[in-house]
Amino acid sequence: MGVLRDHPEFALFICLALGYLVGKVRVGPITLGGICGTLIVSLLLGAWAKVVVSDDVKTIFFALFIFSLGYLAGPQFFSHLNRESLRFFALCGIELVCVLGIAFGLAKAFDLDVGTASGILAGAATESAVVGTATEAIGKLDGLTPDQITQYQGHVATAYTVCYLFGLITIVLYTSQIMPMMLRINLRDASRELWEKMRGSGGGLEPDERQALPGMVGRTYLVTTADGGTVGDLESDLDGRVTVEAVKRGSKNLTPAPGLALTLSDLVLVVGRRANVIESGQLIGPETPGIPGVDTPLATAQVAVTDKSSDGMSVDDLQREHPEFIKDGVYVTDVLRGDQHLPAAGGTTVHRGDVLTLVGARSGLNKLVARIGSVVRNDATDFIYLGLGIAAGSLLGQVVVHFGDVPMSLGTGGGCLISGLLFGWFRSRKQTFGAFPPQAANTLKDMGLAIFIACTGLVSGPQAWPLLKEYGALLPFAGIAMVLVPATISLLVGRKLLKIEKPLLIGAIAGQQCSTPAITSVTQVAQSSVPLLGYTITYALSNFLLPLTGPILVGVLGA
């Protein structure tokens, strides 16, 4: 025990290790996750050893977490500020009003202190960031003694832990198991049907499946006619749907220029969609095995969409707008939005800041990159950009606005969240500066939150047991109710009024709750990434709005 008290850094990292170990325990489809596991371990360790950790440690790591969160969500958040996404925004509005209203109602009905009410809000909404913004706001309340501030901040952590557990179980089961039954659908079949509709052909694949007959192929053919025409003639006869990538005549490799005449016994490598490549064989001659020296590797590039005119287009629209896709044999194989991989289906909407994986001949690939965006360069973090962003957020958080007698400020958390959104969005416009690789951003986000949660739990441990004895029955009820009420209202409104497709609606409800475990469970049941299309929209907005509910609730109850 003495080692823990004398070396708080040892206690912090023990909490992280044991907490993430606890978070891996699985019961059916439910796992607590590392953050909840860390909070449970740190509360127990704090109650036993009474470890003291500097508040500055919490503030710094929370700033790192919240800025990284905003940075990752920024491109999605601003790209969805359009008329088409308004119906999904309504779901986030329902979530916001419900959780604030229920938390405020419970506080008044059961005479809860501001810390307990804020912890219920954070835990039931399964939004860990609210713990930080509410804790910070409590520290700025007037009229509280240091002991009261410590006590109320401890109540935030304890109430969050209990409510999060019940809220997490509820949202996972409700979205992945109960909602499909309420909507009278088989989520797997409905997702595959919607994907087929969006793609225009072909259903989705199982998670462990790959296409036995990939759509994009290269084949070699032997020219068997004395007058095979030119390379340009062959490509134009097939309306530019294939490209000739290599020609071999005897032992010589020729440059496949449009004016090159094809002669008897030439070997020709054709690349394009499978059906078109097969059709080209009827014009050239029989197919041959792969011949050494007659092969062209296909290049791959990750391209950030920065072209204004491409924003809001579907993948199909993008390919129609830029004939180079078909003419030069370039194909979209993946759409990355933030850290979420979306199906590269024809109906998938592309926004500025999305990263497309393009595959095709290098010459055509380079032409397209210049037209739609820029090659993503995320090989190292730009610490100048990162440092300026967090500094700007910290300054923004110090601004105080008075609403009557109630002083309101974003605090470090809210300020860094907004600066993260802006800096992430600004970076996505060009992606030639301010690099912050997604892997690095996610690591910093997860570690920042984990350290903050561990600090909070260690300090709050001594207040945990008295609060549980006083409100033990209320906390599980609140955790369940604050999930079911907004989720059910969103389900009804989303189907009856907004007419959102059922798989997208289920994903969007998981997103309005900012629940990664829920969308993970939903996509596992669906065996498809289609629900992610709804999830990314509401997740981006709720990630911005829900953390702000902490200071709002604290400000109203503390007035």
Residue, then its C-alpha position, 0 to 999 in steps of 0.5 A: m500500500g505504501v508503494l501505491r501512495d508514494h508512487p502514484e504513477f505505479a498505481l495509474f499504470i497498474c489500473l490501466a493493465l488490470g482495468y483493460l484485463v477486466g474489460k476483456v471479460r465477455v458475457g455473451p455479446i457483452t464486454l465492459g471495455g477497457i475504460c469501464g474496467t479501468l474505472i472499476v479497478s481504480l475505484l477499488l484501488g482508490a478506496w483501499a490505498k487512498v492514492v493521491v494524484s495531481d489534478d494537473v495530470k487529469t487535466i492534461f490527459f483529458a485535453l489530449f483525449i478530447f482534442s483527439l476525439g474532436y480531430l477524428a470526428g471533425p471531417q465527418f461532423f462538418s461534412h454532414l451539415n447538409r439537408e440530406s443529413l437533417r433526418f439523422f440530426a433529429l435523432c441526436g436532438i432526441e438523445l440530447v433532450c431526453v438524457l438532459g431531461i431525465a437527469f434533471g428530473l431524477a435530480k429534482a425528484f430524488d434530491l440528488d447532488v450535482g455530482t451524482a446527477s452528472g454521473i448518471l448522465a455520463g454513464a447512462a448515455t455511455e459517453s465517457a467524455v461527460v465524466g471529464t466535462a462535468t468533473e471540470a465544471i463542478g470544480k468551477l462552481d461557486g460556493l462549494t468547499p474543497d471537500q464538497i468539490t472532491q466529494y461531488q467529483g467522486h460521485v460523478a465517477t461512482a454513478y458513472t460506473v454503475c449506470y454505464l454498466f447497465g446502460l452498455i448492456t441495454i444499448v447493446l442488446y436493444t440495438s442488436q437483438i430487440m430492435p430487429m424484432m420490433l422492426r420485424i426484420n432479419l438484420r442480416d438479410a435486410s442489410r444485404e438487400l439494402w447493400e444490393k440496392m445500393r450497389g446495383s448488383g451483387g450482395g454483400l460478403e461474409p466477414d471471412e469471404r473474398q470474391a472468387l471472381p473479382g470484378m477487376v481482372g487482367r488477362t493476356y490474349l494472343v492476336t490471331t488476326a492479320d489486322g488486329g487494328t490499333v490499341g486505340d481502336l480496341e479500347s474505343d470498340l469497347d467504349g473505353r471500358v478496358t485498357v491495354e496495359a502491355v503488348k509483347r511482340g516476340s521478345k520485345n515489350l512495346t509501349p501500348a500507345p493508342g496508335l500502336a498497330l496490333t499484328l499477328s501473334d502479339l501478346v496483349l495484356v487487357v485490364g478492366r471489369r471482368a465482363n468487358v475483359i472477356e468481351s475484348g477476347q472476342l476481338i483479339g483472339p484466344e486467352t493465354p497463360g500469364i507470360p513473363g514480361v507481359d504483366t503490369p502491377l496495379a498501383t494502390a493509393q489512398v486519396a483524400v477527397t478534397d475537390k469541392s465538386s466531388d463532395g456529396m457524390s455517390v461512388d457511381d456519380l464520382q465515376r460518371e463525373h470522371p471518365e478516367f475511372i473507366k477509361d484508365g481502369v481505376y476502381v474504388t475498393d474502400v471508403l474510409r471515413g474517420d476510422q470507419h471502413l464503409p462499403a465501396a458500394g455505388g450508392t455510398t456517398v463520398h464527402r470531403g475528407d473521406v479517404l478512397t482506396l484506388v486501385g488501377a494502372r499507375s498512369g490512370l491513378n495519377k491522373l485521378v488523384a490530381r482531379i479529386g484530391s491528394v494522396v494521404r501522407n500520414d506517416a508522422t504526427d505534425f506536433i506543431y499543428l497538434g500543439l497549436g490545436i490543444a493550446a487554442g482549445s485550452l484558451l477557448g475553454q477559459v472564456v466565461v459567458h453569463f446567462g443571467d446569474v449562471p456563469m457558463s464556460l466550455g472549460t478545457g474539455g469543451g474548448c479542446l473538443i471544438s478546436g479538435l473539430l475545427f483543426g481536424w476539419f481544416r486538415s481534411r480539406k487538403q491533407t498536405f499539412g497537420a498530419f495526425p495519423p488515425q492510429a496515433a490519434n486513436t492511441l492518444k485518445d484511448m490513452g488520454l481517456a484511460i489515464f483520466i479515468a484512472c485518476t478520477g477513480l483513484v481519487s473517488g474511491p473513498q466516496a464510492w461505497p457511501l453513495l452506492k448504499e444511498y442510491g444503489a437501486l436508483l442507479p441501475f434503473a437510471g442507466i436502463a431508462m436513459v437508454l430505452v427512452p431516447a432509443t425507443i423514441s428515435l426508433l419510432v420517429g426514424r421509421k414513421l416520420l423520417k422514413i430511414e431505412k431499417p438497417l441504417l436506423i439501427g446503426a444511427i441509434a447506436g451512433q446517437q448513443c456513441s456506443t462502439p460496442a453497440i455498433t460492433s454487435v450490430t455489424q456482427v449480427a448483420q454480417s455487414s458494414v451497412p449499419l455503419l452508414g447511419y452510425t457515422i452521421t449520428y456518432a460524429l454529431s453526438n460526440f460533439l453534443l453529449p460532452l457539452t451536456g455535462p457543463i449544462l447540467v452542472g450549471v443548471l443544478g449548481a445555480 
